[in-house]
Amino acid sequence: MDATRLAAVLARLENLLEVGDMAANELARTEEPLLRAGLGAAGDTLLRRIADFDYEAALTTLWAERESGARHD
């Protein structure tokens, strides 16, 4: 798993989700294997929330995972 690429994808997703851009759905579909590999269960939750167009909840998931990851570093 490419941690640098994962960080870049998450940053892009965050920007898209914050403005409600539906391009987040396409990016999530394209990067699904990376998100699942890099985030585990949180990746599944993130992908489901994006697929449901629940961008606010997806952002909450993304931010929580970032905080969790920061505590583990």
Backbone bond lengths (Angstrom), bond angles and torsions (degrees), N, CA, C in turn:
res aa  C-N    CA-C-N  psi(-1)  N-CA   C-N-CA  omega(-1)  CA-C   N-CA-C  phi
1 M - - - 1.450 - - 1.524 108.26 -
2 D 1.297 115.91 130.95 1.461 123.61 -177.76 1.536 109.46 -89.67
3 A 1.332 116.54 101.51 1.468 121.31 -176.17 1.525 111.90 -64.30
4 T 1.315 117.58 -34.66 1.460 120.93 179.37 1.521 110.59 -66.60
5 R 1.320 115.34 -43.81 1.476 119.61 178.16 1.518 110.33 -65.74
6 L 1.335 117.65 -41.29 1.456 121.02 177.86 1.527 110.49 -58.37
7 A 1.312 117.15 -45.95 1.470 120.80 179.81 1.526 111.01 -60.97
8 A 1.321 117.47 -39.93 1.461 121.55 179.25 1.527 111.09 -66.55
9 V 1.316 116.46 -42.47 1.473 120.89 179.07 1.525 109.83 -64.73
10 L 1.319 117.37 -43.42 1.470 120.51 179.69 1.525 111.45 -63.91
11 A 1.324 117.08 -38.99 1.470 120.56 177.99 1.525 110.14 -64.02
12 R 1.318 116.61 -43.34 1.473 120.73 179.01 1.526 110.09 -65.20
13 L 1.322 116.45 -44.15 1.464 119.89 177.98 1.526 111.16 -59.41
14 E 1.315 115.59 -44.05 1.465 119.87 179.83 1.526 110.53 -57.73
15 N 1.326 116.83 -46.40 1.468 120.31 179.63 1.523 111.54 -60.86
16 L 1.322 116.76 -44.26 1.465 120.48 -179.83 1.523 111.77 -65.86
17 L 1.316 116.64 -43.13 1.467 120.70 -179.45 1.518 111.49 -65.29
18 E 1.314 116.92 -38.75 1.468 120.51 -178.42 1.523 112.73 -61.51
19 V 1.331 116.92 -31.88 1.466 119.78 -179.41 1.529 112.08 -101.99
20 G 1.335 117.33 5.18 1.451 120.84 178.22 1.523 113.85 69.76
21 D 1.307 116.86 29.24 1.465 122.05 -178.52 1.526 109.90 -80.41
22 M 1.315 116.46 122.47 1.460 120.88 -178.40 1.524 112.79 -67.54
23 A 1.305 118.14 -8.20 1.465 120.81 173.37 1.527 110.53 -62.31
24 A 1.336 117.07 -18.01 1.468 121.07 175.98 1.524 110.48 -59.75
25 N 1.328 116.66 -35.55 1.463 120.07 179.98 1.527 111.05 -65.50
26 E 1.310 116.76 -43.76 1.469 120.54 179.95 1.523 110.54 -66.22
27 L 1.318 117.00 -43.38 1.468 120.46 178.88 1.526 110.17 -62.32
28 A 1.319 116.86 -42.79 1.470 120.47 179.52 1.526 110.93 -62.59
29 R 1.322 117.02 -42.29 1.473 120.19 178.32 1.527 110.76 -64.02
30 T 1.311 116.29 -44.46 1.467 121.06 -178.90 1.520 111.47 -63.76
31 E 1.313 116.94 -40.05 1.463 122.28 -174.60 1.534 113.00 -101.10
32 E 1.316 116.94 15.39 1.466 120.76 -177.88 1.531 113.53 -51.72
33 P 1.344 119.90 -47.93 1.474 118.60 -179.57 1.536 112.93 -60.17
34 L 1.316 116.62 -40.34 1.465 120.82 179.29 1.527 110.56 -65.55
35 L 1.323 116.83 -44.36 1.464 120.71 -178.99 1.530 111.53 -64.58
36 R 1.314 116.86 -40.78 1.466 120.14 178.10 1.534 110.67 -66.49
37 A 1.326 116.43 -43.37 1.469 120.27 -178.86 1.528 111.05 -67.68
38 G 1.310 116.95 -39.87 1.460 120.59 -174.92 1.513 114.86 -82.21
39 L 1.338 116.44 -28.08 1.461 119.45 -173.77 1.525 113.80 -114.70
40 G 1.311 117.85 -9.69 1.464 120.50 179.92 1.516 111.95 60.81
41 A 1.330 116.66 -131.97 1.464 121.96 -177.56 1.527 111.65 -60.47
42 A 1.329 117.30 -34.82 1.468 120.21 178.13 1.524 110.26 -65.27
43 G 1.328 117.05 -32.43 1.456 120.77 176.28 1.516 111.38 -64.37
44 D 1.329 116.27 -41.54 1.464 120.62 176.98 1.529 110.34 -60.48
45 T 1.323 115.81 -44.67 1.469 120.77 179.49 1.521 110.48 -63.77
46 L 1.317 116.69 -45.39 1.465 121.46 -179.81 1.525 110.25 -59.69
47 L 1.321 116.60 -48.17 1.463 120.81 -179.09 1.523 111.79 -62.20
48 R 1.329 117.25 -41.37 1.465 121.25 179.42 1.532 110.52 -63.60
49 R 1.309 116.88 -43.49 1.469 120.14 -178.49 1.525 111.20 -67.46
50 I 1.315 117.22 -37.80 1.464 119.66 176.31 1.522 110.06 -66.24
51 A 1.330 117.38 -44.58 1.468 121.03 178.77 1.523 111.65 -59.26
52 D 1.330 116.60 -31.81 1.469 122.16 178.86 1.533 112.13 -85.24
53 F 1.332 117.16 3.33 1.469 123.30 -177.40 1.526 112.17 60.25
54 D 1.319 116.44 26.35 1.467 121.62 176.46 1.530 107.16 -94.83
55 Y 1.320 114.30 73.32 1.460 119.91 -172.69 1.526 112.71 -67.36
56 E 1.313 117.45 -33.36 1.467 120.03 178.26 1.530 110.51 -63.09
57 A 1.322 116.62 -45.90 1.468 120.49 178.40 1.529 110.51 -67.13
58 A 1.332 116.91 -35.68 1.463 120.08 177.39 1.525 110.50 -62.83
59 L 1.320 116.71 -41.94 1.464 120.10 176.85 1.523 111.06 -62.20
60 T 1.318 116.91 -42.05 1.467 120.66 178.01 1.524 110.06 -59.05
61 T 1.317 116.68 -42.58 1.463 121.43 178.25 1.522 110.52 -63.76
62 L 1.315 116.71 -45.75 1.462 121.60 -179.49 1.529 110.18 -60.76
63 W 1.323 116.65 -47.19 1.461 120.71 -178.82 1.528 111.41 -65.37
64 A 1.316 117.34 -40.62 1.469 120.96 179.02 1.526 110.12 -63.22
65 E 1.315 116.73 -40.95 1.474 120.07 179.36 1.534 110.64 -67.05
66 R 1.310 116.22 -37.62 1.465 119.77 177.30 1.530 110.61 -63.01
67 E 1.330 115.99 -43.73 1.469 120.48 177.90 1.525 110.96 -63.50
68 S 1.301 115.99 -42.82 1.460 121.24 178.72 1.515 110.44 -62.13
69 G 1.320 116.77 -44.70 1.456 121.47 178.93 1.519 112.00 -64.62
70 A 1.316 116.91 -36.89 1.465 121.10 179.83 1.530 110.50 -65.89
71 R 1.325 116.54 -34.06 1.468 119.65 179.50 1.524 111.43 -72.92
72 H 1.340 116.60 -23.99 1.461 120.32 -178.60 1.520 113.12 -88.97
73 D 1.321 117.42 -13.75 1.474 121.01 -178.33 1.506 112.04 -73.46
